[in-house]
Amino acid sequence: MKMRSKKELITQHNMPPCMILCGGMGTRLRDVTELLPKPMVPIGAQPIVWHIMKAYAAFGVTRFILCLGYKREIFIDYFLNYHERLTDITVNLSKEKNIAYHTSHHSEEGWTVTLAYTGEKTMTGGRIYKASKYLLDTDEDFFLTYGDAVSNINIARLYNYHKLENKELTVSAIHPSGRFGVMKIDHGNVTEFVEKPHTEKDLINGGFMVLKKSFIKKYLTTDQDLVFEKTPMSNAVTDNQMAACVHEDFWQCMDIQREYDYLNELWNSGKAPWKVWN
């Protein structure tokens, strides 16, 4: 395979789509997720999934596939009424969907969002497999992330690294807070991956990933109980097909109330590190 230069990769306009895992229940944030699926929990006025999508869009990603499960109707309502939520409107009830928009707003995102129902209890590997039917024939790769973490990771750099390493899977490696699975990395290649061990190591999978589309056929199955972070990821490591791009800067998930409060404090301060868009 002919490797393209770093400049050619970073300046390209046709970025692959981003698949976001949005189907879980978020049980550790129970006070909020009784009413909302975790990706729809707000940071400021917008749900965390919007913040994630804005960060990807800042690097040219415009196609998104959301893998839905728990309370999928809330995602559908949000995206179907996206513009209506941001401006004053007049609705003419004598005609079907005749709406006048009265105030200017900055909601022309230019995104294409596929809301894919992947099952109420389907695990992550099964969700990716089910949603993969919405990838285009021309898609060689796709981004993959979770709907509950924000970061100022450079998405173009991550994609560039994925293309240069030429592995089936590239993960972003970040420093852990002590309760995540850890990785051992040798010259950019992942040599060992342990999901949530008892001892803290140096780096964890930060969830901002890039996969070749061929990963699906090689490592995923139709089994709805398939956990992406276990057998598929471990098999990729065994085959020397998992690379890691280290991110030393800001990353934060939203698993518990304290993290929810922290992210909202950062956003309300006007200094949110993950706001990489204008």
MITOR-122274 format. One record per residue (C-alpha): x, y, z; residue number from 1; residue in one letter. Coordinates in steps of 0.2 Angstrom, whole numbers, plus 5000, padded with zeros to 4 digits. Layout:
<r xx="X" yy="Y" zz="Z" lovex="NUM" kolke="a"/>
...
This chain:
<r xx="5000" yy="5000" zz="5000" lovex="1" kolke="m"/>
<r xx="5007" yy="5017" zz="4995" lovex="2" kolke="k"/>
<r xx="5008" yy="5028" zz="5010" lovex="3" kolke="m"/>
<r xx="5002" yy="5046" zz="5008" lovex="4" kolke="r"/>
<r xx="5011" yy="5061" zz="5016" lovex="5" kolke="s"/>
<r xx="5006" yy="5068" zz="5033" lovex="6" kolke="k"/>
<r xx="5001" yy="5084" zz="5024" lovex="7" kolke="k"/>
<r xx="4990" yy="5075" zz="5011" lovex="8" kolke="e"/>
<r xx="4980" yy="5066" zz="5025" lovex="9" kolke="l"/>
<r xx="4977" yy="5081" zz="5036" lovex="10" kolke="i"/>
<r xx="4971" yy="5093" zz="5023" lovex="11" kolke="t"/>
<r xx="4959" yy="5081" zz="5014" lovex="12" kolke="q"/>
<r xx="4941" yy="5086" zz="5014" lovex="13" kolke="h"/>
<r xx="4932" yy="5069" zz="5013" lovex="14" kolke="n"/>
<r xx="4933" yy="5063" zz="5031" lovex="15" kolke="m"/>
<r xx="4925" yy="5046" zz="5035" lovex="16" kolke="p"/>
<r xx="4909" yy="5045" zz="5045" lovex="17" kolke="p"/>
<r xx="4908" yy="5044" zz="5064" lovex="18" kolke="c"/>
<r xx="4899" yy="5030" zz="5073" lovex="19" kolke="m"/>
<r xx="4894" yy="5035" zz="5090" lovex="20" kolke="i"/>
<r xx="4888" yy="5021" zz="5103" lovex="21" kolke="l"/>
<r xx="4873" yy="5029" zz="5111" lovex="22" kolke="c"/>
<r xx="4863" yy="5014" zz="5117" lovex="23" kolke="g"/>
<r xx="4868" yy="5011" zz="5135" lovex="24" kolke="g"/>
<r xx="4858" yy="5015" zz="5151" lovex="25" kolke="m"/>
<r xx="4871" yy="5025" zz="5160" lovex="26" kolke="g"/>
<r xx="4867" yy="5017" zz="5177" lovex="27" kolke="t"/>
<r xx="4881" yy="5026" zz="5186" lovex="28" kolke="r"/>
<r xx="4873" yy="5042" zz="5183" lovex="29" kolke="l"/>
<r xx="4856" yy="5036" zz="5188" lovex="30" kolke="r"/>
<r xx="4849" yy="5053" zz="5195" lovex="31" kolke="d"/>
<r xx="4850" yy="5060" zz="5177" lovex="32" kolke="v"/>
<r xx="4848" yy="5045" zz="5166" lovex="33" kolke="t"/>
<r xx="4831" yy="5040" zz="5174" lovex="34" kolke="e"/>
<r xx="4824" yy="5053" zz="5162" lovex="35" kolke="l"/>
<r xx="4837" yy="5054" zz="5148" lovex="36" kolke="l"/>
<r xx="4849" yy="5042" zz="5140" lovex="37" kolke="p"/>
<r xx="4867" yy="5047" zz="5145" lovex="38" kolke="k"/>
<r xx="4872" yy="5054" zz="5128" lovex="39" kolke="p"/>
<r xx="4857" yy="5066" zz="5129" lovex="40" kolke="m"/>
<r xx="4862" yy="5072" zz="5146" lovex="41" kolke="v"/>
<r xx="4866" yy="5091" zz="5144" lovex="42" kolke="p"/>
<r xx="4882" yy="5101" zz="5146" lovex="43" kolke="i"/>
<r xx="4875" yy="5118" zz="5146" lovex="44" kolke="g"/>
<r xx="4860" yy="5119" zz="5134" lovex="45" kolke="a"/>
<r xx="4865" yy="5105" zz="5123" lovex="46" kolke="q"/>
<r xx="4867" yy="5086" zz="5126" lovex="47" kolke="p"/>
<r xx="4885" yy="5079" zz="5127" lovex="48" kolke="i"/>
<r xx="4882" yy="5070" zz="5111" lovex="49" kolke="v"/>
<r xx="4881" yy="5087" zz="5102" lovex="50" kolke="w"/>
<r xx="4897" yy="5092" zz="5110" lovex="51" kolke="h"/>
<r xx="4905" yy="5076" zz="5103" lovex="52" kolke="i"/>
<r xx="4898" yy="5079" zz="5086" lovex="53" kolke="m"/>
<r xx="4903" yy="5097" zz="5085" lovex="54" kolke="k"/>
<r xx="4921" yy="5092" zz="5090" lovex="55" kolke="a"/>
<r xx="4922" yy="5080" zz="5075" lovex="56" kolke="y"/>
<r xx="4914" yy="5092" zz="5063" lovex="57" kolke="a"/>
<r xx="4927" yy="5105" zz="5067" lovex="58" kolke="a"/>
<r xx="4939" yy="5093" zz="5058" lovex="59" kolke="f"/>
<r xx="4927" yy="5090" zz="5043" lovex="60" kolke="g"/>
<r xx="4917" yy="5076" zz="5049" lovex="61" kolke="v"/>
<r xx="4899" yy="5078" zz="5043" lovex="62" kolke="t"/>
<r xx="4891" yy="5061" zz="5043" lovex="63" kolke="r"/>
<r xx="4886" yy="5053" zz="5059" lovex="64" kolke="f"/>
<r xx="4878" yy="5036" zz="5063" lovex="65" kolke="i"/>
<r xx="4871" yy="5035" zz="5081" lovex="66" kolke="l"/>
<r xx="4869" yy="5017" zz="5088" lovex="67" kolke="c"/>
<r xx="4853" yy="5019" zz="5098" lovex="68" kolke="l"/>
<r xx="4845" yy="5008" zz="5111" lovex="69" kolke="g"/>
<r xx="4839" yy="5014" zz="5128" lovex="70" kolke="y"/>
<r xx="4826" yy="5028" zz="5126" lovex="71" kolke="k"/>
<r xx="4829" yy="5030" zz="5107" lovex="72" kolke="r"/>
<r xx="4814" yy="5041" zz="5105" lovex="73" kolke="e"/>
<r xx="4823" yy="5055" zz="5114" lovex="74" kolke="i"/>
<r xx="4836" yy="5056" zz="5101" lovex="75" kolke="f"/>
<r xx="4823" yy="5055" zz="5087" lovex="76" kolke="i"/>
<r xx="4814" yy="5070" zz="5095" lovex="77" kolke="d"/>
<r xx="4829" yy="5080" zz="5097" lovex="78" kolke="y"/>
<r xx="4836" yy="5078" zz="5079" lovex="79" kolke="f"/>
<r xx="4819" yy="5079" zz="5071" lovex="80" kolke="l"/>
<r xx="4816" yy="5096" zz="5080" lovex="81" kolke="n"/>
<r xx="4834" yy="5102" zz="5080" lovex="82" kolke="y"/>
<r xx="4830" yy="5119" zz="5071" lovex="83" kolke="h"/>
<r xx="4814" yy="5121" zz="5080" lovex="84" kolke="e"/>
<r xx="4822" yy="5121" zz="5097" lovex="85" kolke="r"/>
<r xx="4834" yy="5135" zz="5092" lovex="86" kolke="l"/>
<r xx="4823" yy="5149" zz="5086" lovex="87" kolke="t"/>
<r xx="4806" yy="5157" zz="5088" lovex="88" kolke="d"/>
<r xx="4793" yy="5149" zz="5076" lovex="89" kolke="i"/>
<r xx="4775" yy="5150" zz="5070" lovex="90" kolke="t"/>
<r xx="4766" yy="5134" zz="5065" lovex="91" kolke="v"/>
<r xx="4752" yy="5135" zz="5053" lovex="92" kolke="n"/>
<r xx="4741" yy="5121" zz="5059" lovex="93" kolke="l"/>
<r xx="4730" yy="5121" zz="5043" lovex="94" kolke="s"/>
<r xx="4744" yy="5114" zz="5033" lovex="95" kolke="k"/>
<r xx="4756" yy="5100" zz="5035" lovex="96" kolke="e"/>
<r xx="4773" yy="5105" zz="5043" lovex="97" kolke="k"/>
<r xx="4771" yy="5123" zz="5038" lovex="98" kolke="n"/>
<r xx="4783" yy="5132" zz="5049" lovex="99" kolke="i"/>
<r xx="4790" yy="5150" zz="5049" lovex="100" kolke="a"/>
<r xx="4806" yy="5153" zz="5057" lovex="101" kolke="y"/>
<r xx="4808" yy="5171" zz="5065" lovex="102" kolke="h"/>
<r xx="4825" yy="5173" zz="5072" lovex="103" kolke="t"/>
<r xx="4842" yy="5170" zz="5065" lovex="104" kolke="s"/>
<r xx="4852" yy="5155" zz="5073" lovex="105" kolke="h"/>
<r xx="4868" yy="5146" zz="5070" lovex="106" kolke="h"/>
<r xx="4861" yy="5128" zz="5067" lovex="107" kolke="s"/>
<r xx="4865" yy="5125" zz="5049" lovex="108" kolke="e"/>
<r xx="4877" yy="5111" zz="5054" lovex="109" kolke="e"/>
<r xx="4878" yy="5103" zz="5037" lovex="110" kolke="g"/>
<r xx="4877" yy="5086" zz="5046" lovex="111" kolke="w"/>
<r xx="4869" yy="5070" zz="5040" lovex="112" kolke="t"/>
<r xx="4863" yy="5060" zz="5055" lovex="113" kolke="v"/>
<r xx="4858" yy="5042" zz="5054" lovex="114" kolke="t"/>
<r xx="4848" yy="5036" zz="5069" lovex="115" kolke="l"/>
<r xx="4850" yy="5017" zz="5070" lovex="116" kolke="a"/>
<r xx="4841" yy="5007" zz="5082" lovex="117" kolke="y"/>
<r xx="4853" yy="4993" zz="5087" lovex="118" kolke="t"/>
<r xx="4843" yy="4985" zz="5101" lovex="119" kolke="g"/>
<r xx="4838" yy="4988" zz="5119" lovex="120" kolke="e"/>
<r xx="4851" yy="4976" zz="5127" lovex="121" kolke="k"/>
<r xx="4863" yy="4974" zz="5112" lovex="122" kolke="t"/>
<r xx="4881" yy="4975" zz="5118" lovex="123" kolke="m"/>
<r xx="4894" yy="4987" zz="5109" lovex="124" kolke="t"/>
<r xx="4901" yy="4974" zz="5096" lovex="125" kolke="g"/>
<r xx="4883" yy="4970" zz="5091" lovex="126" kolke="g"/>
<r xx="4878" yy="4988" zz="5090" lovex="127" kolke="r"/>
<r xx="4893" yy="4992" zz="5078" lovex="128" kolke="i"/>
<r xx="4889" yy="4977" zz="5067" lovex="129" kolke="y"/>
<r xx="4871" yy="4981" zz="5066" lovex="130" kolke="k"/>
<r xx="4874" yy="5000" zz="5062" lovex="131" kolke="a"/>
<r xx="4888" yy="4996" zz="5049" lovex="132" kolke="s"/>
<r xx="4875" yy="4993" zz="5036" lovex="133" kolke="k"/>
<r xx="4874" yy="5012" zz="5035" lovex="134" kolke="y"/>
<r xx="4892" yy="5014" zz="5030" lovex="135" kolke="l"/>
<r xx="4894" yy="5018" zz="5011" lovex="136" kolke="l"/>
<r xx="4903" yy="5007" zz="4999" lovex="137" kolke="d"/>
<r xx="4916" yy="5020" zz="4997" lovex="138" kolke="t"/>
<r xx="4920" yy="5021" zz="5016" lovex="139" kolke="d"/>
<r xx="4937" yy="5013" zz="5019" lovex="140" kolke="e"/>
<r xx="4937" yy="5018" zz="5037" lovex="141" kolke="d"/>
<r xx="4925" yy="5025" zz="5050" lovex="142" kolke="f"/>
<r xx="4928" yy="5034" zz="5067" lovex="143" kolke="f"/>
<r xx="4920" yy="5026" zz="5082" lovex="144" kolke="l"/>
<r xx="4917" yy="5034" zz="5099" lovex="145" kolke="t"/>
<r xx="4906" yy="5033" zz="5114" lovex="146" kolke="y"/>
<r xx="4892" yy="5046" zz="5118" lovex="147" kolke="g"/>
<r xx="4899" yy="5050" zz="5135" lovex="148" kolke="d"/>
<r xx="4916" yy="5058" zz="5134" lovex="149" kolke="a"/>
<r xx="4923" yy="5074" zz="5127" lovex="150" kolke="v"/>
<r xx="4941" yy="5079" zz="5123" lovex="151" kolke="s"/>
<r xx="4951" yy="5091" zz="5113" lovex="152" kolke="n"/>
<r xx="4959" yy="5077" zz="5103" lovex="153" kolke="i"/>
<r xx="4965" yy="5082" zz="5086" lovex="154" kolke="n"/>
<r xx="4954" yy="5071" zz="5075" lovex="155" kolke="i"/>
<r xx="4964" yy="5075" zz="5059" lovex="156" kolke="a"/>
<r xx="4980" yy="5069" zz="5068" lovex="157" kolke="r"/>
<r xx="4971" yy="5053" zz="5074" lovex="158" kolke="l"/>
<r xx="4965" yy="5049" zz="5057" lovex="159" kolke="y"/>
<r xx="4982" yy="5053" zz="5049" lovex="160" kolke="n"/>
<r xx="4990" yy="5041" zz="5062" lovex="161" kolke="y"/>
<r xx="4978" yy="5027" zz="5058" lovex="162" kolke="h"/>
<r xx="4982" yy="5029" zz="5039" lovex="163" kolke="k"/>
<r xx="5001" yy="5029" zz="5042" lovex="164" kolke="l"/>
<r xx="5001" yy="5014" zz="5054" lovex="165" kolke="e"/>
<r xx="4989" yy="5004" zz="5043" lovex="166" kolke="n"/>
<r xx="4981" yy="4994" zz="5056" lovex="167" kolke="k"/>
<r xx="4963" yy="4988" zz="5057" lovex="168" kolke="e"/>
<r xx="4960" yy="4998" zz="5073" lovex="169" kolke="l"/>
<r xx="4968" yy="5013" zz="5080" lovex="170" kolke="t"/>
<r xx="4963" yy="5019" zz="5097" lovex="171" kolke="v"/>
<r xx="4967" yy="5035" zz="5106" lovex="172" kolke="s"/>
<r xx="4977" yy="5032" zz="5122" lovex="173" kolke="a"/>
<r xx="4975" yy="5044" zz="5137" lovex="174" kolke="i"/>
<r xx="4980" yy="5044" zz="5155" lovex="175" kolke="h"/>
<r xx="4968" yy="5035" zz="5166" lovex="176" kolke="p"/>
<r xx="4959" yy="5040" zz="5182" lovex="177" kolke="s"/>
<r xx="4961" yy="5023" zz="5189" lovex="178" kolke="g"/>
<r xx="4945" yy="5013" zz="5184" lovex="179" kolke="r"/>
<r xx="4947" yy="5009" zz="5166" lovex="180" kolke="f"/>
<r xx="4955" yy="4995" zz="5155" lovex="181" kolke="g"/>
<r xx="4973" yy="4998" zz="5152" lovex="182" kolke="v"/>
<r xx="4985" yy="4995" zz="5137" lovex="183" kolke="m"/>
<r xx="5003" yy="4991" zz="5134" lovex="184" kolke="k"/>
<r xx="5011" yy="5000" zz="5119" lovex="185" kolke="i"/>
<r xx="5027" yy="4997" zz="5110" lovex="186" kolke="d"/>
<r xx="5032" yy="5008" zz="5096" lovex="187" kolke="h"/>
<r xx="5014" yy="5013" zz="5093" lovex="188" kolke="g"/>
<r xx="5007" yy="4996" zz="5093" lovex="189" kolke="n"/>
<r xx="4996" yy="4989" zz="5106" lovex="190" kolke="v"/>
<r xx="5004" yy="4973" zz="5113" lovex="191" kolke="t"/>
<r xx="4992" yy="4970" zz="5128" lovex="192" kolke="e"/>
<r xx="4974" yy="4976" zz="5133" lovex="193" kolke="f"/>
<r xx="4966" yy="4972" zz="5149" lovex="194" kolke="v"/>
<r xx="4948" yy="4978" zz="5153" lovex="195" kolke="e"/>
<r xx="4947" yy="4986" zz="5170" lovex="196" kolke="k"/>
<r xx="4961" yy="4978" zz="5179" lovex="197" kolke="p"/>
<r xx="4964" yy="4979" zz="5198" lovex="198" kolke="h"/>
<r xx="4980" yy="4989" zz="5196" lovex="199" kolke="t"/>
<r xx="4982" yy="5006" zz="5187" lovex="200" kolke="e"/>
<r xx="4993" yy="5007" zz="5172" lovex="201" kolke="k"/>
<r xx="4999" yy="5022" zz="5162" lovex="202" kolke="d"/>
<r xx="4987" yy="5023" zz="5147" lovex="203" kolke="l"/>
<r xx="4969" yy="5018" zz="5143" lovex="204" kolke="i"/>
<r xx="4958" yy="5018" zz="5128" lovex="205" kolke="n"/>
<r xx="4950" yy="5035" zz="5127" lovex="206" kolke="g"/>
<r xx="4937" yy="5030" zz="5115" lovex="207" kolke="g"/>
<r xx="4941" yy="5041" zz="5101" lovex="208" kolke="f"/>
<r xx="4945" yy="5027" zz="5088" lovex="209" kolke="m"/>
<r xx="4946" yy="5024" zz="5069" lovex="210" kolke="v"/>
<r xx="4942" yy="5007" zz="5061" lovex="211" kolke="l"/>
<r xx="4945" yy="5000" zz="5044" lovex="212" kolke="k"/>
<r xx="4928" yy="4994" zz="5037" lovex="213" kolke="k"/>
<r xx="4936" yy="4977" zz="5035" lovex="214" kolke="s"/>
<r xx="4937" yy="4976" zz="5054" lovex="215" kolke="f"/>
<r xx="4919" yy="4972" zz="5054" lovex="216" kolke="i"/>
<r xx="4920" yy="4956" zz="5044" lovex="217" kolke="k"/>
<r xx="4936" yy="4950" zz="5052" lovex="218" kolke="k"/>
<r xx="4932" yy="4953" zz="5070" lovex="219" kolke="y"/>
<r xx="4913" yy="4956" zz="5073" lovex="220" kolke="l"/>
<r xx="4898" yy="4944" zz="5072" lovex="221" kolke="t"/>
<r xx="4879" yy="4945" zz="5072" lovex="222" kolke="t"/>
<r xx="4879" yy="4940" zz="5091" lovex="223" kolke="d"/>
<r xx="4870" yy="4954" zz="5100" lovex="224" kolke="q"/>
<r xx="4880" yy="4949" zz="5116" lovex="225" kolke="d"/>
<r xx="4897" yy="4953" zz="5108" lovex="226" kolke="l"/>
<r xx="4907" yy="4966" zz="5118" lovex="227" kolke="v"/>
<r xx="4918" yy="4975" zz="5106" lovex="228" kolke="f"/>
<r xx="4931" yy="4979" zz="5120" lovex="229" kolke="e"/>
<r xx="4933" yy="4961" zz="5124" lovex="230" kolke="k"/>
<r xx="4935" yy="4947" zz="5111" lovex="231" kolke="t"/>
<r xx="4936" yy="4958" zz="5095" lovex="232" kolke="p"/>
<r xx="4949" yy="4970" zz="5102" lovex="233" kolke="m"/>
<r xx="4959" yy="4956" zz="5110" lovex="234" kolke="s"/>
<r xx="4959" yy="4947" zz="5094" lovex="235" kolke="n"/>
<r xx="4965" yy="4963" zz="5085" lovex="236" kolke="a"/>
<r xx="4979" yy="4964" zz="5097" lovex="237" kolke="v"/>
<r xx="4984" yy="4946" zz="5095" lovex="238" kolke="t"/>
<r xx="4985" yy="4949" zz="5076" lovex="239" kolke="d"/>
<r xx="4995" yy="4965" zz="5078" lovex="240" kolke="n"/>
<r xx="4981" yy="4975" zz="5071" lovex="241" kolke="q"/>
<r xx="4978" yy="4988" zz="5085" lovex="242" kolke="m"/>
<r xx="4988" yy="5004" zz="5085" lovex="243" kolke="a"/>
<r xx="4987" yy="5018" zz="5098" lovex="244" kolke="a"/>
<r xx="4989" yy="5037" zz="5096" lovex="245" kolke="c"/>
<r xx="4993" yy="5045" zz="5112" lovex="246" kolke="v"/>
<r xx="4984" yy="5060" zz="5118" lovex="247" kolke="h"/>
<r xx="4992" yy="5070" zz="5132" lovex="248" kolke="e"/>
<r xx="4979" yy="5084" zz="5133" lovex="249" kolke="d"/>
<r xx="4961" yy="5085" zz="5140" lovex="250" kolke="f"/>
<r xx="4949" yy="5071" zz="5140" lovex="251" kolke="w"/>
<r xx="4935" yy="5068" zz="5152" lovex="252" kolke="q"/>
<r xx="4920" yy="5055" zz="5153" lovex="253" kolke="c"/>
<r xx="4904" yy="5058" zz="5161" lovex="254" kolke="m"/>
<r xx="4900" yy="5043" zz="5171" lovex="255" kolke="d"/>
<r xx="4895" yy="5049" zz="5188" lovex="256" kolke="i"/>
<r xx="4887" yy="5065" zz="5196" lovex="257" kolke="q"/>
<r xx="4904" yy="5073" zz="5200" lovex="258" kolke="r"/>
<r xx="4910" yy="5072" zz="5182" lovex="259" kolke="e"/>
<r xx="4893" yy="5079" zz="5176" lovex="260" kolke="y"/>
<r xx="4895" yy="5094" zz="5188" lovex="261" kolke="d"/>
<r xx="4913" yy="5096" zz="5183" lovex="262" kolke="y"/>
<r xx="4909" yy="5097" zz="5164" lovex="263" kolke="l"/>
<r xx="4895" yy="5109" zz="5166" lovex="264" kolke="n"/>
<r xx="4906" yy="5120" zz="5177" lovex="265" kolke="e"/>
<r xx="4919" yy="5120" zz="5163" lovex="266" kolke="l"/>
<r xx="4906" yy="5124" zz="5150" lovex="267" kolke="w"/>
<r xx="4898" yy="5138" zz="5160" lovex="268" kolke="n"/>
<r xx="4915" yy="5146" zz="5164" lovex="269" kolke="s"/>
<r xx="4917" yy="5149" zz="5145" lovex="270" kolke="g"/>
<r xx="4934" yy="5139" zz="5146" lovex="271" kolke="k"/>
<r xx="4928" yy="5121" zz="5140" lovex="272" kolke="a"/>
<r xx="4944" yy="5113" zz="5134" lovex="273" kolke="p"/>
<r xx="4935" yy="5102" zz="5121" lovex="274" kolke="w"/>
<r xx="4927" yy="5117" zz="5112" lovex="275" kolke="k"/>
<r xx="4938" yy="5116" zz="5097" lovex="276" kolke="v"/>
<r xx="4925" yy="5124" zz="5085" lovex="277" kolke="w"/>
<r xx="4921" yy="5143" zz="5083" lovex="278" kolke="n"/>
